[in-house]
Amino acid sequence: MSRYVLIYSGSQTAESRDEQDAILAAWEAWYAKMGSAIAAGGDPLGSSKFISAPGSPAADGDGGMPASGYTVIEASSLDAAASACADHPHLEHGGRVHIFEAIDLH
């Protein structure tokens, strides 16, 4: 099995407490469905800085790579990882899920 990093972009803003609870329940259901394939649960992401050249100061913002959170999963292939994300709850509210293979250098 290989590891894949899911980077979430876009937001899931809830307009009410009920909607927030429904979004959280959908995420919990997806995590439960994935079971042991979740290698690292991840977290939402907050403020960011980026550095674009050696020695340059860090600048505020995402540098053109918006990300709102991440999760690490295990799957047999990139296609299998993508398939596992086809019904990801982040997609239900206009978000995107970017799937990257994590290359094991050891």
KOLPAGU-283232 format. One record per atom (N, C-alpha, C, O): atom name; x, y, z; residue in three letters. Coordinates in nm, 3 decimals. Layout:
<atoms>
@sefi=CA&east=X&north=Y&up=Z&rolo=ALA
...
</atoms>
This chain:
<atoms>
@sefi=N&east=0.083&north=-0.118&up=0.000&rolo=MET
@sefi=CA&east=0.000&north=0.000&up=0.000&rolo=MET
@sefi=C&east=0.088&north=0.124&up=0.000&rolo=MET
@sefi=O&east=0.192&north=0.128&up=0.064&rolo=MET
@sefi=N&east=0.044&north=0.223&up=-0.071&rolo=SER
@sefi=CA&east=0.113&north=0.352&up=-0.076&rolo=SER
@sefi=C&east=0.030&north=0.454&up=0.001&rolo=SER
@sefi=O&east=-0.089&north=0.435&up=0.025&rolo=SER
@sefi=N&east=0.095&north=0.563&up=0.037&rolo=ARG
@sefi=CA&east=0.026&north=0.672&up=0.104&rolo=ARG
@sefi=C&east=-0.005&north=0.782&up=0.005&rolo=ARG
@sefi=O&east=0.072&north=0.808&up=-0.087&rolo=ARG
@sefi=N&east=-0.119&north=0.846&up=0.026&rolo=TYR
@sefi=CA&east=-0.165&north=0.955&up=-0.058&rolo=TYR
@sefi=C&east=-0.209&north=1.070&up=0.031&rolo=TYR
@sefi=O&east=-0.281&north=1.051&up=0.129&rolo=TYR
@sefi=N&east=-0.165&north=1.189&up=-0.005&rolo=VAL
@sefi=CA&east=-0.201&north=1.308&up=0.071&rolo=VAL
@sefi=C&east=-0.317&north=1.375&up=-0.002&rolo=VAL
@sefi=O&east=-0.307&north=1.409&up=-0.120&rolo=VAL
@sefi=N&east=-0.425&north=1.393&up=0.070&rolo=LEU
@sefi=CA&east=-0.541&north=1.464&up=0.016&rolo=LEU
@sefi=C&east=-0.531&north=1.609&up=0.064&rolo=LEU
@sefi=O&east=-0.525&north=1.635&up=0.184&rolo=LEU
@sefi=N&east=-0.528&north=1.701&up=-0.029&rolo=ILE
@sefi=CA&east=-0.526&north=1.843&up=0.004&rolo=ILE
@sefi=C&east=-0.662&north=1.899&up=-0.036&rolo=ILE
@sefi=O&east=-0.705&north=1.886&up=-0.151&rolo=ILE
@sefi=N&east=-0.728&north=1.960&up=0.059&rolo=TYR
@sefi=CA&east=-0.860&north=2.017&up=0.034&rolo=TYR
@sefi=C&east=-0.847&north=2.164&up=0.000&rolo=TYR
@sefi=O&east=-0.770&north=2.236&up=0.064&rolo=TYR
@sefi=N&east=-0.922&north=2.208&up=-0.099&rolo=SER
@sefi=CA&east=-0.929&north=2.351&up=-0.130&rolo=SER
@sefi=C&east=-1.076&north=2.389&up=-0.138&rolo=SER
@sefi=O&east=-1.163&north=2.304&up=-0.157&rolo=SER
@sefi=N&east=-1.100&north=2.516&up=-0.122&rolo=GLY
@sefi=CA&east=-1.238&north=2.561&up=-0.114&rolo=GLY
@sefi=C&east=-1.285&north=2.549&up=0.029&rolo=GLY
@sefi=O&east=-1.216&north=2.492&up=0.113&rolo=GLY
@sefi=N&east=-1.400&north=2.602&up=0.056&rolo=SER
@sefi=CA&east=-1.445&north=2.600&up=0.194&rolo=SER
@sefi=C&east=-1.581&north=2.534&up=0.206&rolo=SER
@sefi=O&east=-1.656&north=2.520&up=0.109&rolo=SER
@sefi=N&east=-1.610&north=2.495&up=0.326&rolo=GLN
@sefi=CA&east=-1.742&north=2.440&up=0.357&rolo=GLN
@sefi=C&east=-1.803&north=2.529&up=0.464&rolo=GLN
@sefi=O&east=-1.804&north=2.493&up=0.582&rolo=GLN
@sefi=N&east=-1.852&north=2.642&up=0.423&rolo=THR
@sefi=CA&east=-1.909&north=2.733&up=0.522&rolo=THR
@sefi=C&east=-2.053&north=2.693&up=0.550&rolo=THR
@sefi=O&east=-2.134&north=2.675&up=0.459&rolo=THR
@sefi=N&east=-2.081&north=2.681&up=0.676&rolo=ALA
@sefi=CA&east=-2.217&north=2.647&up=0.719&rolo=ALA
@sefi=C&east=-2.289&north=2.774&up=0.760&rolo=ALA
@sefi=O&east=-2.234&north=2.858&up=0.831&rolo=ALA
@sefi=N&east=-2.412&north=2.786&up=0.716&rolo=GLU
@sefi=CA&east=-2.490&north=2.906&up=0.749&rolo=GLU
@sefi=C&east=-2.566&north=2.890&up=0.880&rolo=GLU
@sefi=O&east=-2.613&north=2.989&up=0.936&rolo=GLU
@sefi=N&east=-2.579&north=2.768&up=0.928&rolo=SER
@sefi=CA&east=-2.651&north=2.745&up=1.053&rolo=SER
@sefi=C&east=-2.583&north=2.634&up=1.131&rolo=SER
@sefi=O&east=-2.500&north=2.560&up=1.078&rolo=SER
@sefi=N&east=-2.618&north=2.623&up=1.257&rolo=ARG
@sefi=CA&east=-2.563&north=2.517&up=1.342&rolo=ARG
@sefi=C&east=-2.605&north=2.380&up=1.288&rolo=ARG
@sefi=O&east=-2.525&north=2.286&up=1.292&rolo=ARG
@sefi=N&east=-2.728&north=2.367&up=1.240&rolo=ASP
@sefi=CA&east=-2.775&north=2.240&up=1.184&rolo=ASP
@sefi=C&east=-2.693&north=2.200&up=1.063&rolo=ASP
@sefi=O&east=-2.656&north=2.083&up=1.047&rolo=ASP
@sefi=N&east=-2.663&north=2.298&up=0.976&rolo=GLU
@sefi=CA&east=-2.582&north=2.269&up=0.857&rolo=GLU
@sefi=C&east=-2.440&north=2.231&up=0.897&rolo=GLU
@sefi=O&east=-2.381&north=2.141&up=0.838&rolo=GLU
@sefi=N&east=-2.384&north=2.299&up=0.997&rolo=GLN
@sefi=CA&east=-2.251&north=2.265&up=1.048&rolo=GLN
@sefi=C&east=-2.249&north=2.122&up=1.103&rolo=GLN
@sefi=O&east=-2.155&north=2.047&up=1.078&rolo=GLN
@sefi=N&east=-2.352&north=2.086&up=1.178&rolo=ASP
@sefi=CA&east=-2.362&north=1.950&up=1.232&rolo=ASP
@sefi=C&east=-2.373&north=1.847&up=1.121&rolo=ASP
@sefi=O&east=-2.314&north=1.739&up=1.130&rolo=ASP
@sefi=N&east=-2.447&north=1.879&up=1.015&rolo=ALA
@sefi=CA&east=-2.463&north=1.787&up=0.901&rolo=ALA
@sefi=C&east=-2.331&north=1.768&up=0.828&rolo=ALA
@sefi=O&east=-2.298&north=1.656&up=0.787&rolo=ALA
@sefi=N&east=-2.254&north=1.875&up=0.811&rolo=ILE
@sefi=CA&east=-2.124&north=1.866&up=0.745&rolo=ILE
@sefi=C&east=-2.030&north=1.780&up=0.828&rolo=ILE
@sefi=O&east=-1.962&north=1.693&up=0.774&rolo=ILE
@sefi=N&east=-2.026&north=1.803&up=0.958&rolo=LEU
@sefi=CA&east=-1.942&north=1.724&up=1.047&rolo=LEU
@sefi=C&east=-1.982&north=1.577&up=1.045&rolo=LEU
@sefi=O&east=-1.895&north=1.490&up=1.043&rolo=LEU
@sefi=N&east=-2.110&north=1.549&up=1.045&rolo=ALA
@sefi=CA&east=-2.157&north=1.410&up=1.040&rolo=ALA
@sefi=C&east=-2.116&north=1.342&up=0.910&rolo=ALA
@sefi=O&east=-2.081&north=1.224&up=0.910&rolo=ALA
@sefi=N&east=-2.120&north=1.416&up=0.798&rolo=ALA
@sefi=CA&east=-2.080&north=1.359&up=0.669&rolo=ALA
@sefi=C&east=-1.931&north=1.326&up=0.670&rolo=ALA
@sefi=O&east=-1.891&north=1.222&up=0.618&rolo=ALA
@sefi=N&east=-1.848&north=1.413&up=0.727&rolo=TRP
@sefi=CA&east=-1.704&north=1.387&up=0.736&rolo=TRP
@sefi=C&east=-1.680&north=1.265&up=0.824&rolo=TRP
@sefi=O&east=-1.601&north=1.178&up=0.789&rolo=TRP
@sefi=N&east=-1.747&north=1.259&up=0.939&rolo=GLU
@sefi=CA&east=-1.730&north=1.144&up=1.029&rolo=GLU
@sefi=C&east=-1.769&north=1.014&up=0.960&rolo=GLU
@sefi=O&east=-1.703&north=0.912&up=0.978&rolo=GLU
@sefi=N&east=-1.877&north=1.016&up=0.882&rolo=ALA
@sefi=CA&east=-1.919&north=0.897&up=0.808&rolo=ALA
@sefi=C&east=-1.815&north=0.856&up=0.704&rolo=ALA
@sefi=O&east=-1.789&north=0.737&up=0.686&rolo=ALA
@sefi=N&east=-1.756&north=0.954&up=0.636&rolo=TRP
@sefi=CA&east=-1.654&north=0.922&up=0.536&rolo=TRP
@sefi=C&east=-1.532&north=0.861&up=0.603&rolo=TRP
@sefi=O&east=-1.477&north=0.762&up=0.555&rolo=TRP
@sefi=N&east=-1.488&north=0.920&up=0.715&rolo=TYR
@sefi=CA&east=-1.374&north=0.865&up=0.788&rolo=TYR
@sefi=C&east=-1.405&north=0.723&up=0.836&rolo=TYR
@sefi=O&east=-1.319&north=0.636&up=0.830&rolo=TYR
@sefi=N&east=-1.526&north=0.699&up=0.884&rolo=ALA
@sefi=CA&east=-1.565&north=0.565&up=0.930&rolo=ALA
@sefi=C&east=-1.563&north=0.466&up=0.813&rolo=ALA
@sefi=O&east=-1.518&north=0.352&up=0.829&rolo=ALA
@sefi=N&east=-1.612&north=0.509&up=0.697&rolo=LYS
@sefi=CA&east=-1.611&north=0.423&up=0.578&rolo=LYS
@sefi=C&east=-1.469&north=0.388&up=0.537&rolo=LYS
@sefi=O&east=-1.443&north=0.275&up=0.495&rolo=LYS
@sefi=N&east=-1.378&north=0.484&up=0.549&rolo=MET
@sefi=CA&east=-1.239&north=0.462&up=0.510&rolo=MET
@sefi=C&east=-1.166&north=0.372&up=0.609&rolo=MET
@sefi=O&east=-1.073&north=0.301&up=0.571&rolo=MET
@sefi=N&east=-1.207&north=0.373&up=0.734&rolo=GLY
@sefi=CA&east=-1.151&north=0.284&up=0.835&rolo=GLY
@sefi=C&east=-1.000&north=0.292&up=0.845&rolo=GLY
@sefi=O&east=-0.943&north=0.400&up=0.861&rolo=GLY
@sefi=N&east=-0.935&north=0.176&up=0.837&rolo=SER
@sefi=CA&east=-0.790&north=0.168&up=0.855&rolo=SER
@sefi=C&east=-0.711&north=0.229&up=0.739&rolo=SER
@sefi=O&east=-0.589&north=0.240&up=0.748&rolo=SER
@sefi=N&east=-0.778&north=0.268&up=0.631&rolo=ALA
@sefi=CA&east=-0.708&north=0.334&up=0.521&rolo=ALA
@sefi=C&east=-0.666&north=0.476&up=0.558&rolo=ALA
@sefi=O&east=-0.585&north=0.536&up=0.488&rolo=ALA
@sefi=N&east=-0.721&north=0.530&up=0.667&rolo=ILE
@sefi=CA&east=-0.680&north=0.663&up=0.713&rolo=ILE
@sefi=C&east=-0.546&north=0.648&up=0.784&rolo=ILE
@sefi=O&east=-0.539&north=0.588&up=0.892&rolo=ILE
@sefi=N&east=-0.441&north=0.701&up=0.725&rolo=ALA
@sefi=CA&east=-0.307&north=0.693&up=0.784&rolo=ALA
@sefi=C&east=-0.283&north=0.809&up=0.880&rolo=ALA
@sefi=O&east=-0.213&north=0.793&up=0.980&rolo=ALA
@sefi=N&east=-0.339&north=0.926&up=0.851&rolo=ALA
@sefi=CA&east=-0.331&north=1.043&up=0.937&rolo=ALA
@sefi=C&east=-0.457&north=1.125&up=0.913&rolo=ALA
@sefi=O&east=-0.486&north=1.165&up=0.801&rolo=ALA
@sefi=N&east=-0.530&north=1.148&up=1.019&rolo=GLY
@sefi=CA&east=-0.658&north=1.217&up=1.007&rolo=GLY
@sefi=C&east=-0.651&north=1.357&up=0.952&rolo=GLY
@sefi=O&east=-0.748&north=1.405&up=0.894&rolo=GLY
@sefi=N&east=-0.537&north=1.423&up=0.969&rolo=GLY
@sefi=CA&east=-0.522&north=1.557&up=0.916&rolo=GLY
@sefi=C&east=-0.591&north=1.661&up=1.002&rolo=GLY
@sefi=O&east=-0.638&north=1.633&up=1.112&rolo=GLY
@sefi=N&east=-0.596&north=1.780&up=0.948&rolo=ASP
@sefi=CA&east=-0.654&north=1.895&up=1.019&rolo=ASP
@sefi=C&east=-0.695&north=2.000&up=0.917&rolo=ASP
@sefi=O&east=-0.648&north=1.999&up=0.803&rolo=ASP
@sefi=N&east=-0.783&north=2.092&up=0.958&rolo=PRO
@sefi=CA&east=-0.805&north=2.210&up=0.876&rolo=PRO
@sefi=C&east=-0.677&north=2.294&up=0.880&rolo=PRO
@sefi=O&east=-0.599&north=2.285&up=0.975&rolo=PRO
@sefi=N&east=-0.656&north=2.375&up=0.778&rolo=LEU
@sefi=CA&east=-0.539&north=2.462&up=0.772&rolo=LEU
@sefi=C&east=-0.583&north=2.607&up=0.792&rolo=LEU
@sefi=O&east=-0.693&north=2.646&up=0.752&rolo=LEU
@sefi=N&east=-0.497&north=2.685&up=0.853&rolo=GLY
@sefi=CA&east=-0.527&north=2.826&up=0.879&rolo=GLY
@sefi=C&east=-0.438&north=2.918&up=0.800&rolo=GLY
@sefi=O&east=-0.413&north=2.896&up=0.681&rolo=GLY
@sefi=N&east=-0.390&north=3.022&up=0.865&rolo=SER
@sefi=CA&east=-0.305&north=3.123&up=0.801&rolo=SER
@sefi=C&east=-0.183&north=3.059&up=0.737&rolo=SER
@sefi=O&east=-0.138&north=2.953&up=0.780&rolo=SER
@sefi=N&east=-0.131&north=3.123&up=0.635&rolo=SER
@sefi=CA&east=-0.014&north=3.067&up=0.566&rolo=SER
@sefi=C&east=0.081&north=3.178&up=0.520&rolo=SER
@sefi=O&east=0.043&north=3.295&up=0.511&rolo=SER
@sefi=N&east=0.202&north=3.137&up=0.491&rolo=LYS
@sefi=CA&east=0.304&north=3.220&up=0.429&rolo=LYS
@sefi=C&east=0.369&north=3.135&up=0.321&rolo=LYS
@sefi=O&east=0.357&north=3.012&up=0.322&rolo=LYS
@sefi=N&east=0.437&north=3.199&up=0.229&rolo=PHE
@sefi=CA&east=0.510&north=3.124&up=0.127&rolo=PHE
@sefi=C&east=0.642&north=3.193&up=0.098&rolo=PHE
@sefi=O&east=0.656&north=3.314&up=0.116&rolo=PHE
@sefi=N&east=0.736&north=3.114&up=0.054&rolo=ILE
@sefi=CA&east=0.869&north=3.164&up=0.016&rolo=ILE
@sefi=C&east=0.891&north=3.123&up=-0.128&rolo=ILE
@sefi=O&east=0.874&north=3.006&up=-0.163&rolo=ILE
@sefi=N&east=0.928&north=3.217&up=-0.213&rolo=SER
@sefi=CA&east=0.938&north=3.188&up=-0.355&rolo=SER
@sefi=C&east=1.080&north=3.183&up=-0.410&rolo=SER
@sefi=O&east=1.099&north=3.143&up=-0.525&rolo=SER
@sefi=N&east=1.178&north=3.222&up=-0.332&rolo=ALA
@sefi=CA&east=1.316&north=3.219&up=-0.380&rolo=ALA
@sefi=C&east=1.410&north=3.208&up=-0.260&rolo=ALA
@sefi=O&east=1.379&north=3.257&up=-0.151&rolo=ALA
@sefi=N&east=1.525&north=3.145&up=-0.280&rolo=PRO
@sefi=CA&east=1.621&north=3.135&up=-0.170&rolo=PRO
@sefi=C&east=1.656&north=3.273&up=-0.115&rolo=PRO
@sefi=O&east=1.687&north=3.365&up=-0.191&rolo=PRO
@sefi=N&east=1.652&north=3.286&up=0.017&rolo=GLY
@sefi=CA&east=1.689&north=3.411&up=0.081&rolo=GLY
@sefi=C&east=1.581&north=3.518&up=0.081&rolo=GLY
@sefi=O&east=1.598&north=3.622&up=0.144&rolo=GLY
@sefi=N&east=1.472&north=3.495&up=0.010&rolo=SER
@sefi=CA&east=1.367&north=3.596&up=0.008&rolo=SER
@sefi=C&east=1.282&north=3.585&up=0.135&rolo=SER
@sefi=O&east=1.269&north=3.477&up=0.192&rolo=SER
@sefi=N&east=1.225&north=3.695&up=0.178&rolo=PRO
@sefi=CA&east=1.142&north=3.690&up=0.299&rolo=PRO
@sefi=C&east=1.011&north=3.616&up=0.272&rolo=PRO
@sefi=O&east=0.962&north=3.612&up=0.159&rolo=PRO
@sefi=N&east=0.957&north=3.558&up=0.377&rolo=ALA
@sefi=CA&east=0.828&north=3.491&up=0.365&rolo=ALA
@sefi=C&east=0.719&north=3.596&up=0.345&rolo=ALA
@sefi=O&east=0.718&north=3.699&up=0.412&rolo=ALA
@sefi=N&east=0.629&north=3.568&up=0.253&rolo=ALA
@sefi=CA&east=0.517&north=3.659&up=0.225&rolo=ALA
@sefi=C&east=0.388&north=3.599&up=0.280&rolo=ALA
@sefi=O&east=0.375&north=3.476&up=0.287&rolo=ALA
@sefi=N&east=0.295&north=3.683&up=0.317&rolo=ASP
@sefi=CA&east=0.166&north=3.635&up=0.365&rolo=ASP
@sefi=C&east=0.084&north=3.578&up=0.250&rolo=ASP
@sefi=O&east=0.096&north=3.624&up=0.136&rolo=ASP
@sefi=N&east=0.004&north=3.479&up=0.279&rolo=GLY
@sefi=CA&east=-0.087&north=3.422&up=0.181&rolo=GLY
@sefi=C&east=-0.046&north=3.284&up=0.138&rolo=GLY
@sefi=O&east=0.051&north=3.227&up=0.187&rolo=GLY
@sefi=N&east=-0.123&north=3.231&up=0.043&rolo=ASP
@sefi=CA&east=-0.103&north=3.093&up=-0.001&rolo=ASP
@sefi=C&east=-0.015&north=3.080&up=-0.124&rolo=ASP
@sefi=O&east=0.013&north=2.968&up=-0.167&rolo=ASP
@sefi=N&east=0.029&north=3.189&up=-0.181&rolo=GLY
@sefi=CA&east=0.117&north=3.184&up=-0.297&rolo=GLY
@sefi=C&east=0.056&north=3.116&up=-0.419&rolo=GLY
@sefi=O&east=0.128&north=3.062&up=-0.503&rolo=GLY
@sefi=N&east=-0.075&north=3.118&up=-0.427&rolo=GLY
@sefi=CA&east=-0.142&north=3.056&up=-0.542&rolo=GLY
@sefi=C&east=-0.176&north=2.910&up=-0.520&rolo=GLY
@sefi=O&east=-0.224&north=2.844&up=-0.613&rolo=GLY
@sefi=N&east=-0.152&north=2.858&up=-0.401&rolo=MET
@sefi=CA&east=-0.186&north=2.719&up=-0.370&rolo=MET
@sefi=C&east=-0.285&north=2.716&up=-0.254&rolo=MET
@sefi=O&east=-0.247&north=2.685&up=-0.141&rolo=MET
@sefi=N&east=-0.410&north=2.748&up=-0.281&rolo=PRO
@sefi=CA&east=-0.507&north=2.751&up=-0.172&rolo=PRO
@sefi=C&east=-0.529&north=2.611&up=-0.116&rolo=PRO
@sefi=O&east=-0.549&north=2.515&up=-0.191&rolo=PRO
@sefi=N&east=-0.525&north=2.600&up=0.014&rolo=ALA
@sefi=CA&east=-0.550&north=2.472&up=0.080&rolo=ALA
@sefi=C&east=-0.625&north=2.500&up=0.209&rolo=ALA
@sefi=O&east=-0.591&north=2.592&up=0.284&rolo=ALA
@sefi=N&east=-0.728&north=2.422&up=0.235&rolo=SER
@sefi=CA&east=-0.807&north=2.442&up=0.356&rolo=SER
@sefi=C&east=-0.794&north=2.327&up=0.455&rolo=SER
@sefi=O&east=-0.844&north=2.336&up=0.567&rolo=SER
@sefi=N&east=-0.725&north=2.219&up=0.416&rolo=GLY
@sefi=CA&east=-0.704&north=2.107&up=0.506&rolo=GLY
@sefi=C&east=-0.635&north=1.992&up=0.435&rolo=GLY
@sefi=O&east=-0.607&north=1.999&up=0.316&rolo=GLY
@sefi=N&east=-0.609&north=1.884&up=0.512&rolo=TYR
@sefi=CA&east=-0.542&north=1.768&up=0.453&rolo=TYR
@sefi=C&east=-0.580&north=1.641&up=0.530&rolo=TYR
@sefi=O&east=-0.624&north=1.647&up=0.645&rolo=TYR
@sefi=N&east=-0.563&north=1.529&up=0.465&rolo=THR
@sefi=CA&east=-0.576&north=1.395&up=0.524&rolo=THR
@sefi=C&east=-0.476&north=1.308&up=0.451&rolo=THR
@sefi=O&east=-0.447&north=1.333&up=0.334&rolo=THR
@sefi=N&east=-0.422&north=1.207&up=0.517&rolo=VAL
@sefi=CA&east=-0.334&north=1.109&up=0.452&rolo=VAL
@sefi=C&east=-0.404&north=0.974&up=0.456&rolo=VAL
@sefi=O&east=-0.448&north=0.929&up=0.561&rolo=VAL
@sefi=N&east=-0.415&north=0.911&up=0.338&rolo=ILE
@sefi=CA&east=-0.479&north=0.780&up=0.330&rolo=ILE
@sefi=C&east=-0.381&north=0.679&up=0.270&rolo=ILE
@sefi=O&east=-0.280&north=0.716&up=0.211&rolo=ILE
@sefi=N&east=-0.414&north=0.552&up=0.284&rolo=GLU
@sefi=CA&east=-0.340&north=0.445&up=0.218&rolo=GLU
@sefi=C&east=-0.431&north=0.383&up=0.113&rolo=GLU
@sefi=O&east=-0.550&north=0.363&up=0.136&rolo=GLU
@sefi=N&east=-0.373&north=0.352&up=-0.002&rolo=ALA
@sefi=CA&east=-0.446&north=0.289&up=-0.110&rolo=ALA
@sefi=C&east=-0.347&north=0.212&up=-0.197&rolo=ALA
@sefi=O&east=-0.227&north=0.233&up=-0.189&rolo=ALA
@sefi=N&east=-0.399&north=0.123&up=-0.279&rolo=SER
@sefi=CA&east=-0.314&north=0.040&up=-0.365&rolo=SER
@sefi=C&east=-0.260&north=0.114&up=-0.486&rolo=SER
@sefi=O&east=-0.160&north=0.072&up=-0.545&rolo=SER
@sefi=N&east=-0.324&north=0.225&up=-0.523&rolo=SER
@sefi=CA&east=-0.279&north=0.302&up=-0.640&rolo=SER
@sefi=C&east=-0.340&north=0.442&up=-0.635&rolo=SER
@sefi=O&east=-0.430&north=0.468&up=-0.556&rolo=SER
@sefi=N&east=-0.289&north=0.530&up=-0.719&rolo=LEU
@sefi=CA&east=-0.345&north=0.665&up=-0.728&rolo=LEU
@sefi=C&east=-0.491&north=0.658&up=-0.773&rolo=LEU
@sefi=O&east=-0.575&north=0.732&up=-0.722&rolo=LEU
@sefi=N&east=-0.521&north=0.569&up=-0.868&rolo=ASP
@sefi=CA&east=-0.659&north=0.554&up=-0.913&rolo=ASP
@sefi=C&east=-0.749&north=0.505&up=-0.800&rolo=ASP
@sefi=O&east=-0.863&north=0.550&up=-0.788&rolo=ASP
@sefi=N&east=-0.699&north=0.412&up=-0.717&rolo=ALA
@sefi=CA&east=-0.778&north=0.363&up=-0.604&rolo=ALA
@sefi=C&east=-0.801&north=0.474&up=-0.502&rolo=ALA
@sefi=O&east=-0.909&north=0.485&up=-0.444&rolo=ALA
@sefi=N&east=-0.699&north=0.556&up=-0.479&rolo=ALA
@sefi=CA&east=-0.714&north=0.669&up=-0.387&rolo=ALA
@sefi=C&east=-0.818&north=0.767&up=-0.439&rolo=ALA
@sefi=O&east=-0.902&north=0.815&up=-0.364&rolo=ALA
@sefi=N&east=-0.812&north=0.796&up=-0.569&rolo=ALA
@sefi=CA&east=-0.909&north=0.887&up=-0.629&rolo=ALA
@sefi=C&east=-1.050&north=0.829&up=-0.620&rolo=ALA
@sefi=O&east=-1.146&north=0.901&up=-0.592&rolo=ALA
@sefi=N&east=-1.061&north=0.701&up=-0.643&rolo=SER
@sefi=CA&east=-1.191&north=0.635&up=-0.635&rolo=SER
@sefi=C&east=-1.248&north=0.643&up=-0.494&rolo=SER
@sefi=O&east=-1.368&north=0.664&up=-0.476&rolo=SER
@sefi=N&east=-1.161&north=0.628&up=-0.393&rolo=ALA
@sefi=CA&east=-1.205&north=0.636&up=-0.254&rolo=ALA
@sefi=C&east=-1.254&north=0.775&up=-0.218&rolo=ALA
@sefi=O&east=-1.329&north=0.792&up=-0.122&rolo=ALA
@sefi=N&east=-1.212&north=0.875&up=-0.296&rolo=CYS
@sefi=CA&east=-1.251&north=1.013&up=-0.268&rolo=CYS
@sefi=C&east=-1.368&north=1.062&up=-0.353&rolo=CYS
@sefi=O&east=-1.410&north=1.177&up=-0.342&rolo=CYS
@sefi=N&east=-1.420&north=0.975&up=-0.438&rolo=ALA
@sefi=CA&east=-1.525&north=1.016&up=-0.531&rolo=ALA
@sefi=C&east=-1.649&north=1.069&up=-0.460&rolo=ALA
@sefi=O&east=-1.722&north=1.152&up=-0.514&rolo=ALA
@sefi=N&east=-1.674&north=1.020&up=-0.337&rolo=ASP
@sefi=CA&east=-1.791&north=1.065&up=-0.263&rolo=ASP
@sefi=C&east=-1.751&north=1.145&up=-0.138&rolo=ASP
@sefi=O&east=-1.826&north=1.150&up=-0.040&rolo=ASP
@sefi=N&east=-1.635&north=1.207&up=-0.143&rolo=HIS
@sefi=CA&east=-1.585&north=1.282&up=-0.027&rolo=HIS
@sefi=C&east=-1.682&north=1.396&up=0.006&rolo=HIS
@sefi=O&east=-1.728&north=1.466&up=-0.084&rolo=HIS
@sefi=N&east=-1.712&north=1.415&up=0.134&rolo=PRO
@sefi=CA&east=-1.808&north=1.519&up=0.172&rolo=PRO
@sefi=C&east=-1.762&north=1.661&up=0.139&rolo=PRO
@sefi=O&east=-1.846&north=1.751&up=0.128&rolo=PRO
@sefi=N&east=-1.632&north=1.683&up=0.123&rolo=HIS
@sefi=CA&east=-1.584&north=1.817&up=0.088&rolo=HIS
@sefi=C&east=-1.635&north=1.860&up=-0.050&rolo=HIS
@sefi=O&east=-1.648&north=1.979&up=-0.077&rolo=HIS
@sefi=N&east=-1.663&north=1.763&up=-0.135&rolo=LEU
@sefi=CA&east=-1.711&north=1.792&up=-0.270&rolo=LEU
@sefi=C&east=-1.856&north=1.841&up=-0.272&rolo=LEU
@sefi=O&east=-1.899&north=1.905&up=-0.368&rolo=LEU
@sefi=N&east=-1.930&north=1.811&up=-0.166&rolo=GLU
@sefi=CA&east=-2.072&north=1.846&up=-0.161&rolo=GLU
@sefi=C&east=-2.098&north=1.996&up=-0.147&rolo=GLU
@sefi=O&east=-2.210&north=2.042&up=-0.169&rolo=GLU
@sefi=N&east=-1.997&north=2.071&up=-0.110&rolo=HIS
@sefi=CA&east=-2.016&north=2.214&up=-0.086&rolo=HIS
@sefi=C&east=-1.920&north=2.299&up=-0.168&rolo=HIS
@sefi=O&east=-1.876&north=2.405&up=-0.123&rolo=HIS
@sefi=N&east=-1.889&north=2.253&up=-0.289&rolo=GLY
@sefi=CA&east=-1.807&north=2.331&up=-0.380&rolo=GLY
@sefi=C&east=-1.657&north=2.320&up=-0.359&rolo=GLY
@sefi=O&east=-1.581&north=2.390&up=-0.424&rolo=GLY
@sefi=N&east=-1.614&north=2.232&up=-0.268&rolo=GLY
@sefi=CA&east=-1.471&north=2.215&up=-0.244&rolo=GLY
@sefi=C&east=-1.409&north=2.120&up=-0.346&rolo=GLY
@sefi=O&east=-1.479&north=2.055&up=-0.423&rolo=GLY
@sefi=N&east=-1.279&north=2.113&up=-0.344&rolo=ARG
@sefi=CA&east=-1.204&north=2.021&up=-0.430&rolo=ARG
@sefi=C&east=-1.113&north=1.936&up=-0.343&rolo=ARG
@sefi=O&east=-1.066&north=1.980&up=-0.238&rolo=ARG
@sefi=N&east=-1.088&north=1.814&up=-0.389&rolo=VAL
@sefi=CA&east=-0.994&north=1.724&up=-0.322&rolo=VAL
@sefi=C&east=-0.882&north=1.695&up=-0.420&rolo=VAL
@sefi=O&east=-0.906&north=1.637&up=-0.527&rolo=VAL
@sefi=N&east=-0.759&north=1.734&up=-0.386&rolo=HIS
@sefi=CA&east=-0.641&north=1.710&up=-0.469&rolo=HIS
@sefi=C&east=-0.568&north=1.591&up=-0.408&rolo=HIS
@sefi=O&east=-0.544&north=1.588&up=-0.287&rolo=HIS
@sefi=N&east=-0.533&north=1.494&up=-0.489&rolo=ILE
@sefi=CA&east=-0.473&north=1.370&up=-0.440&rolo=ILE
@sefi=C&east=-0.331&north=1.359&up=-0.491&rolo=ILE
@sefi=O&east=-0.307&north=1.359&up=-0.612&rolo=ILE
@sefi=N&east=-0.236&north=1.349&up=-0.397&rolo=PHE
@sefi=CA&east=-0.095&north=1.340&up=-0.431&rolo=PHE
@sefi=C&east=-0.036&north=1.212&up=-0.373&rolo=PHE
@sefi=O&east=-0.059&north=1.180&up=-0.256&rolo=PHE
@sefi=N&east=0.039&north=1.139&up=-0.453&rolo=GLU
@sefi=CA&east=0.110&north=1.024&up=-0.401&rolo=GLU
@sefi=C&east=0.227&north=1.073&up=-0.314&rolo=GLU
@sefi=O&east=0.302&north=1.161&up=-0.355&rolo=GLU
@sefi=N&east=0.240&north=1.015&up=-0.196&rolo=ALA
@sefi=CA&east=0.355&north=1.046&up=-0.109&rolo=ALA
@sefi=C&east=0.465&north=0.947&up=-0.143&rolo=ALA
@sefi=O&east=0.447&north=0.826&up=-0.125&rolo=ALA
@sefi=N&east=0.576&north=0.996&up=-0.191&rolo=ILE
@sefi=CA&east=0.688&north=0.910&up=-0.232&rolo=ILE
@sefi=C&east=0.769&north=0.871&up=-0.109&rolo=ILE
@sefi=O&east=0.820&north=0.957&up=-0.038&rolo=ILE
@sefi=N&east=0.782&north=0.741&up=-0.085&rolo=ASP
@sefi=CA&east=0.858&north=0.691&up=0.029&rolo=ASP
@sefi=C&east=1.006&north=0.686&up=-0.011&rolo=ASP
@sefi=O&east=1.043&north=0.609&up=-0.100&rolo=ASP
@sefi=N&east=1.088&north=0.765&up=0.052&rolo=LEU
@sefi=CA&east=1.230&north=0.770&up=0.020&rolo=LEU
@sefi=C&east=1.314&north=0.675&up=0.105&rolo=LEU
@sefi=O&east=1.436&north=0.670&up=0.090&rolo=LEU
@sefi=N&east=1.251&north=0.601&up=0.194&rolo=HIS
@sefi=CA&east=1.325&north=0.510&up=0.281&rolo=HIS
@sefi=C&east=1.314&north=0.367&up=0.234&rolo=HIS
@sefi=O&east=1.370&north=0.277&up=0.297&rolo=HIS
</atoms>
